[in-house]
Amino acid sequence: MGPSGCGKSTLLDALAGRLNSNTRQTGEILINGRKQALAYGTSAYVTQDDNLVTTLTVREAVYYSAQLQLPDLMSNSEKKERAERTIREMGLQEAMNTRIGGWGANGLSGGQKRRVSICIEILTHPKLLFLDEPTSGLDSAASYYVMSRIASLDRNDGIRRTIISSIHQPSSEIFKLFNCLCLLSSGKMVYFGPTSAANEFFTLNGFPCSIHQNPSDHFLKTINKDFERDLEQGMSDAMPTEEVINTLIRSYKSSETYQQVQKKVTEINKKDFGAILEKKRSHAGFLNQCLVLTRRSFVNMYRDIGYYRLRLFIYVGLAFGLATIYYNLGSSYGSIQARGSLLMFISTFLTFMAIGGFPSFVEEMKVFVRERLNGHYETTAFIVANTLSSMPFLLVISLIPGAIAYYLTGLQKGFEHFLCFASIIFASMILVESVMMAIASIVPNFLMGIIAGAGIQGLMALGGGFFRLPNDLPKPFWKYPLYYIAFHKYAYQGLFKNEFEGLKFQNNQAAGGIAHMINGEEILRDVWQVEMGYSKWVDVVILLGMAIFYRLLFLIIIKTTETIKPVIIAAMEVPPNETIHGEAL
């Protein structure tokens, strides 16, 4: 416990092994008296942010998590029973079938969401539970209910565990729940020992707590140097807070409580606890992870109106708009430019609209980051599941609006041509979503992600060979390399080949005013400067290959930014580096 910025969360991250790579850590962390690695499932970490899948019910959220965290050896009925028992332990049985809720949707209260987060992390019955400010953002009643449920976990499930929680300003009722108290101020330990002895410690040092005052409020007020005492109100003779803190630190080092703590540490180090925490546990296998995550992601995408449903509605409206503007194009000379403009708009704008689902994906990424840090599943399983769950929606978007725009405008007849048209739209949207996944792994928020995604797509469209024909593009940057790496190039060329090959158009601008027919191959070669050396289906394969590339890039970025991203974030903050000093406690 301590004032804001005193190092509570940093200390908790250090103990849990979650410190950023740019933070230098000294000292030792001993588990049962010795250094040892924590096996999966023996510890859990509950963050202060409730990053949950908001479209799921409480039962679904906890059960899906149970399927991911618990081993394949357990039957589904056992996992379901474990999930429901955990929900009851946290007092959420009345809200089992209530959706968690989020932006624009009603759901659970803040305290209930916090208990769902705790439910998810205690499914494996961890012996060590870390909670980072579990009462943050909750009112006093909700805070007490959450903390009392946490304190009663041992009584409910019979599993003895160590619970370490950081907390900012607990009520007097919550304060009584704590067995031990560690007071921090400016990264320094002011007191560590039994909670019941803290009041006496402050009293002996000349800082007594009044009978009617909350002890935690008194402690925080005494050691908080962010707001010095008002010297203008007759308190100029008061001791400076920095001196108060140093006095308490010196007094604690020479106190009986400190000696008892050191004695306890020595006793623990001498005992042989064995390797009970190294007992191997496992979560679900990779295939099961993919299946569970695919089901969960599909449900989320279906229920979240902003993910695909709203986009489908907009796409259908745009398709009818295109149909009214380009209705029944025919085969006149003027239809050549009209067909090119129509195909350009479809391949550019409809794929550009894939950015609309980015905010929903960012929320899903927050859940992914939390679950991945806690070891619930592998990154590859998340990528596979996201790809599989999105395919049905992208297929529907490609077929329904695509069919409206294709047939009402009178594009080239034949199912094979429509199939290629829909395949290119489908591949382009998967590709754009893959690009946005890579962006989401780098940028800190959805607004910057949308800006970055729009900028990248704008560059790709400009260099794709429509707004400026390939032979006219400036060679530095625009032709080499942008033209060849811009996915719009392959979308344009695939759609143009699919549309113009095999068609004939009446040339009304022939010399002498004599009209004659020109074939689509000439138009592709001379008007649009399309590369004719390979099939339109090769363009589809290239688009799908690029989509796979960007998904793999997302995986690589996730793996590498574990060390790079903290450095970037730290460079944007002051101070850029932290040093955490540990003590044997």
N, C-alpha and C positions, 0 to 999 in steps of 0.2 A: 504494500500500500504506500501511496505517496502522491504528491502533487503532480499535475500534468508536466510531462517532459522529464520526470525524474529518472526514467530508465526502467519502468516496470515491464513494459512489453519487450524491451530489448533483453532484459534479464530472462524473461520467460522464453524468448526465442533462443537464447544461448543455452538454457537448460534443455530445451526440446530439440536442439541441433538444427534450428531453422534460421540461423544468422546469415545475412548476405555475405557473399564471398569477399566483398571489399572491407568487411569489418574484421579487425584483428582481435583475436581472443586469447587471453592468457589465463593461467590457472588450471584447475582440474575439476572435472565433473565425475563423481563416483556414484555408481549404482550398487547398492548393497555392499558398500565398502571397497569396490574395485572398479576399474575401467572395463566396460563391456558394451558391446553393441546391443541396441534394443531390437529384438526380433519383431517381425510384423505382428500387429495386434496387441502388443504389450503396452503400448502407449497411444494416446490420442490427443489431438489438439483442437480446441474449439475457438475459432477466431471471434472477434467482436462484431464482424459483419456477417449477417445471416444470408449467405449466398446460396439460395435454394432454387430449385426448379419451380417457379411460381404457379405453373398450370397444374401441378400434381396435387392430389389430396395428401393428407398426412400419412395415411396408410400406404399409399403408392410410393411416396418419397422414401419412407423408412424401409419398405419391403424391397424396392429396387436396390437400395443401398445394401441391404442384407444379402441379396443375391450376388452383389459384387464383392463384398468384403468377406463373406463366410466361404469356407472351402467347398469344393464340388462334392466332397464326401458326405456332406450334410444334405438331406433330402429337402425338397421344396417346402414340404409341410413343416419340417423342423425350422427352416429359415423363416417361414411365415409366423410360426408360433413365437420364435425369438423376437421378431419385429413387433408383434402385437404386445408381448409382455413388456418390452422396452417402452412402448408407447404408454402403457398403463403405469409403469414406474414413474414416468414424468408427468402423469396426470392429464394426458391428452386423449383419453378414451372417448370423451364426449365430442371431440373434434376430428375423429378418425377419418370421416368422409367429407371433411371441409377442405376446399382447395387452399393452398398456402396463400395465394394472392400476391399481387404486386402492383406495378404501375397500371392504373386504369381498371383494376379489378379488385373487388373486395375479397377479403380472406381472413387470415388469422391476425390476432393482435401481435404487437411486438414481443410480448412475453411468451406467447405461444410459439412464435417463430424461433425464438431463442431455444426453447425446449425441444423443438424439432431438430435444430442443429446439434444439440447435445445428444438426443436420441440416436442420431446417425453415427456419432463418434463413439458411443459406448456399446454398439452392437457386438463388438468383438470381446467385450468384458475386459477392457484394458486395466492393467494393474497401476498404471500411471496416467493421470488425466490432467492436462493443462487447459486452463480457460483464460483467455485474454479479455478482461473486463466484461464478464458475462452480463452485468447489469447496465451496460452502456445503452443509453437511449430509452430506458424503461422507467416507469414511475415507481414510487416506493413500494406500492403493493405488489406490482408485477416483479420487481427486483427481489423482494423477500420470498415470493412464491418460487421463483427460479432457484434462488440460493438454498432454500430449505429442501427443495427436491434434490439438489446436488448433494447436500449434506446427508440426506437420508438414503443415498444409493446403497451404502453398505448394508443397511437394515433391510432394504427391499430385495436385493439379489444375493445377499450373503457372501459377496466377493469383497475381500479386503483390498483396498486400493489407496494410493496416495493421490490426493487432489491438490494441485497447486494453481492458485487463481490470482491474477492481478486485479485490483479493484481501486477505483478512484476515491469515492466518497460514500461508503456504506452507511446505512441507517444503523441506529443502535441495536435494533433487532437482528439485522444481518451480522453486525460485528460480533454478537454473542455466539454465532454459529462457528466461528473460526477457532481452531485448536492452537495454531501458531501464527505469529505475526512477524513479518519482515517489513520494517519501515525504511523507505529510501528517500533521499533528498539529493538532487544534483548528481545522481549516480553513486552516492555514498550510502553505506548501510548505517543507519542511525540506531536501529534496534532489531534484534532477532531473538525470539524466544516465545514462551507461552503468552497467549493473548491476555490472559487474566493478570499477568505480572506487569504488563506495559504501563498501566495506570500508576502503579506504585513506583515504577522506574522514573516516570516524568515528575511525580510528586517529590521524590528524593532529590531530584536535581533542580528543584525550585520552580517547576512548571505544573502545578496541580490542576486537575480538571474539576470544575465545579460539579456538584451533585446532579444538577438538572441538565448538564450539557452532554451531548453525544461524545463519547471518548474519541471516536475516529475524527470528528470535526475538530476537537481540541488538538489532537496530534498533528493533523494536517495544517492547521493554522499556525502551530508552533514552528514547524519545519519548512514552511513555504516561504521562500525568499523572493518569489516573483512580485509580491505586493508587500513592500515594507510598511511598517506602522506609520500612520500619519503623524508627522512631527508637528503639524500645525494644531493638533488637538490635545496639547498638554502631555504628549508622551515622548518628549525629546530625550528623557532620561532612560528610556527603555533600551534594553540590550539589542544590538543589531542581530538580525536573523542568522547571518553567517556565523556569528560568534555563538549563538544559541546552538546551531547545528554542530559546530566543532566541540562545544562543551558536552553535548549529549553523546557524540561519538567517543570522545575520550573517556567519559564516565562509563559507557557501555563496555569498553575494552577492559575496564578494571572491575566490572560488576560480577556478582555471583552468578547471574544469569548467563553471562558469557562463558564463565568457567564450566557451568553445567552443560552448555551447548558443546564446548570443545570436548568435554568428557564423553558426551553421548556419541560424538563423531568418532572418537577413539575406540569406544566399545563396538560400534558398528563395523569399523575397519578390521577389528580383531576376529569378529565372528565369521564363520565359514557358511555363507548362504548357498554356496554352490552356484550352478548356472541356471537357476530356475527361470530367469528372464530370457535365457537364450533358447528356450524350448521353441522349436520351429513351428511356425504357423503359416498358413497360406491363405490367400484370397482365391477368388474364382479363377479358373483357367482362362487362357487367352480367348478361346472360342466362345466360352460362356460369357466372358466380358463383352465381346462384340455383340452377341445376341441380346443381352440385357440392355446394353447401352443403345442398341438400335431400336428396341421396343420403346425405351424411355424417351429417346429423342423423337421418334415418330409421333408419340402421344403429345409431346410438347409442341412439335411443329403443327400438328393438327389443331390443337386447342388455342395456340397463340395466333390471334387474328393478324398480327403484324408480320408473321414469319412468311407465309405463302398465300393465305386466303385473301388478304387485302390486295396483294400483288396480282393474284389471278383476276380479281374483279377489275382492276385497272387495266390489265392486259386485254381482257375481253372488250372493255370500252375503247381502248386504242385500236384494237383489231377492227371493230365496226367503223371507227373513224377513218382508218386507212381504206376500208372497203368502200366508203362513200366517196372518198377523194379519188381513188384509183379504180373505181368500179369498171369491170369489163374493159381491160386495156386494149384488147384487139392486137392486130399485127401491123399497124401503120408505122411509118418511120418515126413519128413522134413518140410511139410507145417504147422505143429503145431507151430514151432518157428516163421516161416514167418508170420503167421496170427497174432500171439501175437505182433511181432515187428511192423507190419503194423498198428494194432489197437492202440498200444502205441503211435506211431508217430502221428496218426490222432488226438487222444485225447489230446496229449501234445502240439504239435507244432501248430496245427490249432487254438487251444484256446489261445496259447501263442501269436499268431499274432494279437489277439484282442487288444493288447497293442498299435498296430499301429494307432488306432483311438484316442489315448489318447490326443495328441496335439489339435485335433479338439474339443474334449470334454472340454479341459481346456479353450479354447476360449469361448465356450458356457457357462462355469462356470463363466467367467468374466462378461458376460452379466447378468447371473442369480444373481450374487452378487450385481451388480448395481441396478437391478430392484427390488430385494428383499429388499434392504436397503431403497428404495423409496416406498415400500409398494404396488408394482404393482400386486403381487399375492402371494399365499402361497407356502411354500416349498414343501408340499405334492403334490400340483398340478404340480410342475415342475418334481418331481420324476415319477408321473403317466404318464405325457406326454412324458418324455424321454423314458420310458419303452415301451409305445404303439407305438411311432413313430419308434423305432429301430427294433421292431419285424418283420415287412415285410422284411427288409434288411437282418436280421439274418436268417430268414426263407429261403430266396433265396440262401444265402451263404451255408446253411446247405443242401439244396436239390440239387443244380446244381453241385458244386464240390463233394458233398457227393455221388451223383449218379455215377459220373465218376469214383471215386475211388472205390466205392462199386461193381459195376457191371463188370468193366473191370478187376478187380483183382480176380473175381470169389468167392466172399464171399457168405455165405449161401443164397440160393435162397429163394424167398418168399417175398411178399410185406410187410407182418407183420414184418419180420426181418429188411427190409430196413427202415420201419417206425420207429422202435425202434432205429436203428442206427442213423438216422437223428435227432430223438428227443433228443438223448443224446448229439449229437454235438450242437444242438440248445440250450439246457439247459446249457451246459458247457460254451458257448459263452456269454449267458445272465449273467451267474454267474461271469465270468471273468470281464465283463463290470461293473457289480455291485461292484466287488472288486475295480476296478479302480476308480469308482465314490467315494467310501469311501476314497481312497488314495488322490484323487483330492481335497477333502474337508479338508485335513490336510497339504499336502506339498505345498510350495509356488510357484513352477513352474513346467512345464511339464517335464523338464529334470530329476529333482529329482523324479518326479512321475513315469517316465518310469523305472528308476533304482530301485525304491522301488517295483514297480509292478513285474519287472523281478525277483528280489530277492525273493519275496513272492511266485511266481509261481514256481521258482526253488526249493524252500524248499518243497512245496506241492508235486511236481513231485517226488522228492527223497523219500518222505515219503508215496507215494501212493501205494507201494506194487508191483512195477514191477522191478525196478532196483535192489532192494533187496526184496526178498519175505517176506511176512508178518511175518512168524515165525522166520525169520533170522534177523529182524530189532532189533537193540538195544532197550531194553525196556524203558530206560529213554529218554524222549523227543521224539525220533523217533517213538516208538510204542505207548507210552502214553505221550501226547495226540495227536501228530501230525498225526499219521496214521488215526485216527478216525475223525479228522476235515479237513483233506486234501481232497478237492473235486476231485482230480485225482483218489483217491481210488474208488469212486462211479462211475466215468466215466470208469475206467479200468474194474471194475467188471461187470458193466452193459453191456459194449461192449463185454466182454469175454463170459458172459452168453448168450447173443444174438447170438454170432457166434458159440460157441462150443456145446451148448445144441442141441441134436438131430443128430449130425454128428458122423460119424465113420471114424477112420483112421487106415491104415494098419501099424502094428507094425513090422518093419523089424529088430528090435533089441531084439526080444524075445529069450529066452533061447533055445539052441539047433538049432538055425537058422530056427525054424519053425515060419512062419509069421502067425499072427492072428490079428483080428480086435479089436481095443479099442474104446470105445465110448467117446464122448465129456465130459460127466459128470465126468468120471475118470480123464480126463486131467485137468478139472477145479479144481477138488479136490486135485489131487496129484502133478500136475505140477505147476499150477498157484496159488494154495492155495486160491481159491475163496470161499467166504462164500456162501453156497448153501441153507441157511435157508429161503431165501426170493426171490421174483420174480425180474427179471431184470427191470420191470416197477417201482418197489419200488425205485431202484437206480435213475430212471428218476425223480420221485417225490422228492427224497432227494435233488437232484441237483437243482430243481426248488425252493424247500424250502430254500436252502442255498442262492439262488439268492435273494429271498424275504428278507432273514435275512440281507444280505449285503446292500440292498436298505434301509431297516429300520435303519441299522447302519449309513448309510449316513445321514439320517434324524436326528438321535440322535446326530451325530457329529456336524452337522450344528447348531443344537440348543444349544449344550453345548460349542462349541468353540467360541461362542459370548463372553464368559467370559474368556475362557482358552487361545485361540489363541493370543489375544493381549498381554497377559502376557508372552507367549513364545517369541513372536516377540520382546517385550520390553526387555526381558532378554538377547537377542542377540545383543542389541544396547546399546549405551552409550549416555546419562544417562539412567538407567532403568526405571525411573519414572519421570513424569512431574506433575507440579501443575499449574493449570490455575486459575488465580485470575480475577474475574469479577468486573466490575464497572457498576453502574447504568448510562446508556447512553440513 
